[in-house]
C-alpha cells in the first residue's frame, strides 16, 4: 500500500481574503498588518452571518439561499495571511471560497474564515457591522493592539 501524499503547501502570496465582520474595519486591519491592503466590496453566496452570544464578532456558516456582504482584501503577503490566521484562532477554519466582486461582477477565489462549530448553540440572529462600529470599535481596537503586543510584530 502506498504512503499517502503529503499535504499540499499553501500557495505563496499574494493572497486574497474575504472578510465579513470586524476585519471590514480598516482601523483594525491597520493595527494587525500595519497597512490596509487594497480591497473590493464582495458577496459570498451560500453562507449566512450570525451573531455569537457573549461575543462582539460574528461567524459565518454555509447556509443555502443566503449570502454575506463583505469585502476582499487583495495582495496579502504570506506574513500578513499568517497574522490573520493567528487573529482568527482555532474557532475558525480557513477555506477557499468563491465570491462575487461588487465593483466588477467578476467571480474571484479568496480565503474566508468559517466558524468551525456548525452546531454552536451561541449562534443567533444577524450580526450588524454598523452597530458594532458604534458600540465596540474603540474597545476592539485596544484589544487588537494588545493581541499584536502578545504575538509580537513578526
N, C-alpha and C positions, 0 to 999 in steps of 0.2 A: 504494500500500500504506500503510495507516495505521500510525502510530508505535505501538509497544507502550505499554500503560498503565503509568504509574509504579507502583513497588511501593507496596503499602498501608502506611501508617504503623502502627506498633504502637499498639494501643488504649491510651488513657490509663488510669492506675491507677484504682481499686485492682486489684492483680494477685494471682493465686494461683499458688503454685509447689509442685510435688510434689518432695520431697527423699527420698533413699533411702540416703544414705551419711553422710559427715562432717557435712553440714548438718542431720542429725537431732539433733545435739548442740546444745542451746540455748546452751551456752557459746560455741561457735564463731559462731553466728548473732549473739549479743550483741556480739562483737568486730567483726563485719562491719557490723552495722546500728545498733548502739547500743541495741538492744531485741530482744526475742523476740516477733515478731508472733503473734497467735492461730493455733493450729494444731489439726488433727484427724488422727487416725490414718487411713491410707488404703491402698488396694491398687490397684496398676497392673497390670491383666491384659495378657497377651500380651507380656510382657517378662521378662528374666532379669537378675539382678545377678551380676556377675563380679568376681573379684579381678584385679588387674593386677600382673604380675611386676615387682618393683622399686619399687612404689608402695604407699602406705598407704591410698589412697582407691579406691573402686570405680567400675565403669562399668555401665551398663545398655544392653541392646540388645533390639530386638524378637525374641522367640522364642515361637512359638505353643505353647500348652499350659503356659506358665509364668506366674507372677505375682510382683510385687515388693511387699513390705510397706514402707511408709514413712510419711510424713505430709505434709499440705498446709499450708503457711503461707498465711494469708489476709490481705488488706488491705495488701499491699506497695505502697509508693509507686513512682513512676517511678524515683526516685533509688535506692531500695533494690533494685529489679529490676536496675538498671544495675550496682550493686555486685556482685550475684550473677553477672551476665554477665561482668564482669571477672574475678571469682574463678574461675569455671569455665573461662575461657580458650577458645582455639580447638580444644582437644581434644574439646569437646562441642558439640553442635548443640542449640539451644533449640527445642523443638517443643511444640505444644499436644497434650495427651493427655486422655483421659477416665479418671478414677479413680473408685473406689467409696469413699465415706467410711464408715469402720468404725462411727462412732458413730450414723449415721442411715441407713445403707444407700443413701443417695442417690448418684446419679452427678453428677460435677462436672468441669468443664473446668479444667485448670491447665497451666502451663508445666512442662516437665521437661527436664533436660539429658541428652541421649542421646549415648553415645560415638560419635564421628564415624567411627572406623576399624573397620568391621564385621569386617574380616579380620585384625585385630591379633593377632599371634602371642603377645602377652603376656597375653591374656585367658585366665583359667583358673578353675576351681572356683567356689565361692560365697564372697563376702565376708561377714565376720562382724562386725556392729556392736559387740556386747558385747566381743569380743576386741580390736577396735580401741580402744574406750574404755579398757580396762585397759592396753594396751601403748603406745598412741600419742597419746592425748588431750593430755597435758601438752605434748609437743613440738609437736603440731599447733596448739595454741592459740598458742604462741610464734611459729610460722611465720605464723599468721593475723595476729597483731599486726604483725609485720614487713611483711607484704603491705599492710596498711592504711596503715602509715607510708610505704611506697613510692608508693602510688597517691594518697595524700592523703585528707583527711576529707570531700571533696565539700562 
